[in-house]
């Protein structure tokens, strides 16, 4: 099975704003963009948001969906969370300006991924959780 690829950044297409929502990570409120297939690609940074949330809609095999930094000009950290919101793993992703670029995977099945500026996750580890409201 081919792995799905998600860029570490998002292209917004014209001037339309990115959808924004509030989540909680380790009991701290975060304002996040709702990520799409382009992630942070083409954006200069996170702006006023704390990060970008990706919802896979169900737990996925970590080998089945990969994140890439192709076309992203700055480093990003990524945290993966399971269906209960428990943190699964955290990784640092390096910028990549030309293919082939490294692929980044969670260490275990996950439902959500959150990209954020380097260092934003601090010492995030189980039992820390992501809480996503309606």
Secondary structure, 3 states (H helix, E strand, C coil): CCCEEEECECCCCCCCCCCEEEEEECCEEEEEEECCCCECCCCCCCCCCCEEEEEEEEEECCCCEEEECECECCCEEEEEECCCCEEEEEEEECCECCCCCCEECCCCCEEEEEEEECCCCCCCCCCCEEEECC
